[in-house]
């Protein structure tokens, strides 16, 4: 993430914390980011450098009508600073700040087959014990892994899959030939 995204997210987080409205603010900004993801025309409009920032601020003002005042003011400010098209990235940074403050860790578990609830709970419990944080896990299935598991935690990736092991072995063997 860009430094600017972190700065904007940190400023909004601090203001939301001061107002004791972190959860609502994060949810409202996530809704704006979700709208950008769901409506490509909105994303294109907000990212178009030829459109006046004031026009973008007006659209975002209407989009956030009825939402938290901090978010309404924030999206207008971001639009006026010509960063309206980056609200999704700022929202992701804000989510990371909220998760850290709440001592939560978001993990994606990818396996070659659909885990049972007990298997997933066991893996989550192990991660919670090792990290000392509350884990929120999403699960995906990729039969191409052959077996094992891949954990994605932010930018950290732990590949314990059979496919990953085979790839590492292939690279080692290729390197040994040289």
Secondary structure, 3 states (H helix, E strand, C coil): CCHHHHHHHHHHHHHHHHCCCHHHHHHHHHHHHHHHHHCHHHHHHHHCCCCCHHHHHHHHHHHCCCCCHHHHHHHHHHHHCCCHHHHHHHHHHHHHHHHHHCCEEEEEEEECCCCCHHHHHHHHHHHHHHHCCEEEEEEEECHHHCCCEEEEECCEEEECCHHHHHHHHHHHHHHHHC
